[in-house]
Amino acid sequence: MQQNLNYVYPPIFLMDRAGQEAAAPAANMVPTWVSLPPPAKQPQRWCRRSCITTVLIFLLFLILCALGLGAYQILRMHGELAQLKQAVDSEHQMPVLQKQVGLLETLAERREIKRIAHLTVLNVTRGSKMLLWEPEKDVSFTDGVSYEDGSLLINETGHYFVYSRVRLRGAHCPSPPEFTHTVSRRNQHSKPRSLLQGLKVGFCQGDRSWSSSSYLGAVLRLRRLDRVFVSVSDPQLVSLDHYSTFFGLYKV
């Protein structure tokens, strides 16, 4: 076989099955390939610039946040210093005389003073139906209210919840089985007046030992210098246990 040296591209020979030379392709035909060449790699310079820009923006944001937080803390400290200075100036301006007589008590502290008392039974006065009470022992106490001769002395006019409980007991049933429990009030200008009263009947039978109780309680308007006390029809039936017989009040 001979080659034609005038072709621009190298000639392509095709052979048939008989082993003879086939016709050559045209001289200006462009050769083809089975697979395309791999694409050229893109430059990564743009991606790097984008990452650097993002990092710089994030750092700038952090710096601005830190500056803002610092400014806020400075303003807050200035406000606290101003309040402290005002409080110190007010304390220095208060007269020394008021400090000596104890007039530093604020209005809020005065409102916190409670008028309350809880008394437990102490004894029974002979020849009298009024009960006596223990003002300071065990669970007994008085706060803002005075106790004098079996009575609670009111120091401030207002509404008070007054309560009293009496426990009754005996080895034999009295005849008739009746018992009166009364909470009364008196003052310098009037006679004793009943505020609360309870009547118990038929609380026992026969000669067997027995026990019962009577409770009174209500909101009442009391005036300054009023004296509130408890009386019963038969003091000998009253139990002297401090947890079962008591008397008290508190301002509402």
Secondary structure, DSSP 8 states (H G I E B T S, - for coil): ----TT-SS-----B-TTS-B-----TT-----SS---------HHHHHHHHHHHHHHHHHHHHHHHHHHHHHHHHHHHHHHHHHHHHHHHHHS-HHHHHHTTT--HHHHHT---EEEEEEEEE-TT--BEEEESSSTT-EEES-EEETTEEE--S-EEEEEEEEEEEEESS--SS-EEEEEEEEEETTEEEEEEEEEEEES---TTS-EEEEEEEEEEEEE-TT-EEEEEES-GGGB---TTTSEEEEEE-
